[in-house]
């Protein structure tokens, strides 16, 4: 049996000596009652409040875990960043914009036919011919036996992207310290790689190279933390990407990444 507010109040109308005051109140409520004409706006309002509640829940979780004993600070920070990043992830993801996808595909084909690649160049034309360049969102693994030059090849890629293509690069290196990386970068750019006891007669190429790197320091992001985890690398990369639009991320090397679950 259907029951409405006016019907329910009408049962008590006979008990009222004067005109029942509820009629004016119900009439006013109807004037302000939501209509389907604004359903889109109401839906977005509910979504916004839901996101606020998720943010509050994530903040409480961060505070709660902060009060516990934290053994691995890097892992803790990565998890907290992930919880904030996931706020609002339950929202419905919009469909693919077909027009944008087609435009991107057209630009990729155009770049492939004009410069011979679909992404950033490696600086090695024969390699670009095989891989179509360093295509965005792709994972490229340099594999080989120890001592065959994998790290130096990665530094060559880094050098080409920074200086020839003017794109920022993030390098996560678990094998070498910052001084060793700097020495390799200087040798790569200047062409000078002195052996022990060898006398350098001309220091100008080295000083010139150092100045060039200092001028490009806003495009070079080095991280030599020896205890990196996948979560740490992902969080750092996401932060750098949001601020600097990183063109290339290098990890050297994968086997040294720390697994906190072991």
C-alpha positions in Angstrom: 0.0 0.0 0.0 1.5 3.3 -1.1 1.7 6.0 1.6 2.8 9.6 1.1 3.4 12.4 3.5 0.3 14.4 2.6 -1.9 11.3 3.0 -0.4 10.5 6.4 -0.9 14.0 7.6 -4.4 14.2 6.2 -5.4 11.6 8.7 -4.9 14.1 11.5 -6.4 17.1 9.6 -9.8 16.5 11.3 -8.2 17.1 14.6 -7.0 20.6 13.6 -9.4 23.4 14.3 -7.7 25.8 11.8 -6.1 25.2 8.5 -3.3 22.6 9.1 0.1 24.3 8.9 1.7 21.3 7.2 0.1 22.1 3.8 2.2 25.2 3.3 5.3 23.2 4.4 4.7 20.4 2.0 4.0 22.8 -0.8 7.3 24.5 -0.1 9.2 21.2 -0.1 7.8 20.3 -3.5 9.1 23.6 -4.9 12.7 22.7 -3.8 12.5 19.0 -4.6 15.2 17.8 -7.0 14.2 17.0 -10.5 15.7 14.8 -13.2 16.8 17.9 -15.1 19.7 18.2 -12.7 20.5 14.6 -12.2 24.0 15.0 -13.7 24.9 17.7 -11.2 23.5 15.7 -8.3 25.6 12.7 -9.4 28.8 14.7 -9.5 28.0 16.2 -6.0 27.6 12.7 -4.6 30.9 11.6 -6.3 32.7 14.6 -4.8 31.5 13.9 -1.3 32.5 10.2 -1.7 36.0 11.3 -2.7 36.2 13.5 0.3 35.2 10.5 2.5 37.9 8.4 0.8 40.5 11.1 1.5 39.5 11.2 5.2 39.7 7.4 5.4 43.2 7.4 3.7 44.4 10.1 6.1 43.2 8.1 9.1 45.1 5.1 7.8 48.3 7.1 7.4 48.0 8.5 10.9 47.3 5.0 12.3 50.3 3.4 10.6 52.5 6.3 11.5 51.8 5.5 15.2 53.0 1.9 14.7 56.6 0.7 14.5 57.9 1.3 11.0 60.7 -1.0 10.0 61.1 0.1 6.4 60.6 3.8 6.0 60.9 3.7 2.2 58.3 1.0 1.8 56.0 2.9 4.3 56.3 6.1 2.3 55.6 4.3 -1.0 52.5 2.6 0.5 51.2 5.9 1.9 51.7 7.6 -1.4 49.9 4.8 -3.1 46.9 5.1 -0.7 46.6 8.8 -1.5 47.0 8.2 -5.3 44.2 5.6 -5.2 41.7 8.1 -3.7 38.9 8.3 -6.2 40.0 5.2 -8.1 36.6 3.7 -7.6 35.1 6.3 -9.8 34.0 5.1 -13.2 36.7 5.6 -15.8 35.6 7.4 -18.9 35.9 5.5 -22.1 38.7 6.0 -24.6 38.5 9.1 -26.7 38.6 7.5 -30.1 39.4 10.8 -31.8 42.4 11.4 -29.6 43.6 7.8 -30.0 43.4 8.2 -33.8 45.2 11.5 -33.8 48.0 9.9 -31.7 48.2 7.0 -34.0 48.4 9.3 -37.0 51.2 11.3 -35.4 53.1 8.0 -34.7 52.8 6.9 -38.3 53.9 10.4 -39.4 56.9 10.3 -37.1 57.8 6.8 -38.3 57.8 7.8 -42.0 59.7 11.1 -41.4 62.3 10.3 -38.8 62.2 6.5 -38.8 60.9 5.9 -35.3 57.7 6.2 -33.2 59.3 7.5 -30.0 62.5 9.0 -28.6 65.6 8.1 -30.5 68.3 5.9 -29.0 71.1 7.7 -30.8 71.8 4.4 -32.6 70.0 4.4 -36.0 70.3 0.6 -36.5 68.6 0.0 -33.1 65.9 2.5 -33.9 65.2 0.7 -37.1 64.5 -2.5 -35.1 62.6 -1.1 -32.1 61.0 2.0 -33.7 62.8 4.0 -31.0 61.9 4.3 -27.3 58.2 4.2 -27.7 56.2 5.8 -24.8 54.8 3.3 -22.1 57.0 0.4 -23.4 59.4 -1.5 -21.1 62.8 -2.2 -22.7 65.2 -4.6 -20.9 68.9 -4.6 -21.8 70.1 -8.1 -21.1 73.6 -9.6 -21.5 76.5 -11.2 -19.7 78.4 -9.3 -17.0 80.8 -6.7 -18.2 79.5 -6.4 -21.8 78.5 -2.8 -21.5 74.8 -2.7 -20.5 75.2 0.2 -18.1 77.3 2.2 -20.7 74.6 1.6 -23.3 72.0 2.9 -20.9 74.1 6.0 -20.3 74.4 6.5 -24.0 70.6 6.4 -24.3 70.4 8.9 -21.4 73.0 11.2 -23.0 71.1 11.2 -26.4 67.7 11.9 -24.8 69.0 14.7 -22.6 71.3 16.6 -25.0 70.0 15.8 -28.5 66.2 15.5 -27.8 66.0 17.9 -24.8 63.9 15.6 -22.6 64.4 15.0 -18.9 65.6 11.5 -17.8 65.3 9.8 -14.4 68.0 7.3 -13.6 67.7 4.9 -10.7 71.0 3.2 -10.1 71.5 0.6 -7.4 74.9 -0.5 -8.6 77.0 2.7 -8.6 77.3 5.7 -6.4 76.8 9.2 -7.6 80.5 9.9 -8.1 81.0 6.8 -10.3 78.0 7.8 -12.4 79.3 11.3 -12.8 82.7 10.0 -13.9 81.1 7.8 -16.5 78.9 10.6 -17.8 81.9 12.9 -18.1 83.9 10.2 -19.9 81.0 9.6 -22.3 80.6 13.2 -23.2 84.3 14.3 -23.2 85.8 11.1 -24.7 88.4 11.1 -22.0 88.7 8.0 -19.8 92.0 8.1 -18.0 93.7 4.9 -16.7 95.4 4.8 -13.3 98.6 6.8 -13.4 97.8 8.4 -16.8 98.4 12.1 -17.0 95.7 14.3 -18.5 97.4 17.0 -20.7 94.2 18.8 -21.7 91.5 19.4 -19.1 89.4 21.7 -21.2 87.1 18.9 -22.6 86.4 17.7 -19.0 85.6 21.2 -17.7 83.5 21.9 -20.7 81.6 18.7 -20.2 81.0 19.4 -16.5 79.6 22.9 -17.4 77.3 21.3 -20.0 75.9 18.8 -17.5 75.4 21.6 -14.9 73.4 23.6 -17.5 71.2 20.5 -18.1 70.8 19.6 -14.5 67.1 20.3 -14.6 66.8 17.4 -17.1 68.9 14.9 -15.1 67.4 13.1 -12.0 69.8 10.6 -10.4 68.8 8.3 -7.5 71.4 6.0 -6.0 69.5 4.7 -3.0 70.8 1.1 -2.6 67.6 -0.1 -0.9 65.1 0.7 -3.7 61.8 -1.2 -3.9 59.4 -1.4 -6.9 57.0 0.7 -4.9 59.7 3.3 -4.2 60.7 3.5 -7.9 57.1 3.8 -9.0 56.3 6.5 -6.5 59.4 8.5 -7.4 58.8 8.2 -11.1 55.2 9.3 -10.7 56.2 12.3 -8.8 58.9 13.3 -11.3 56.5 12.7 -14.2 53.9 15.0 -12.7 56.4 17.8 -12.2 58.9 17.4 -15.0 57.3 15.2 -17.8 60.1 12.6 -17.8 60.9 11.3 -21.2 62.8 8.2 -20.1 63.2 6.2 -16.9 66.3 4.0 -16.5 66.8 1.4 -13.8 70.2 -0.2 -13.4 69.9 -2.9 -12.6 66.7 -5.0 -12.0 68.3 -7.8 -10.0 69.4 -5.4 -7.2 65.9 -4.1 -6.6 65.0 -4.8 -3.0 62.0 -7.1 -2.3 60.6 -6.2 1.1 58.5 -9.4 1.1 61.6 -11.7 1.3 
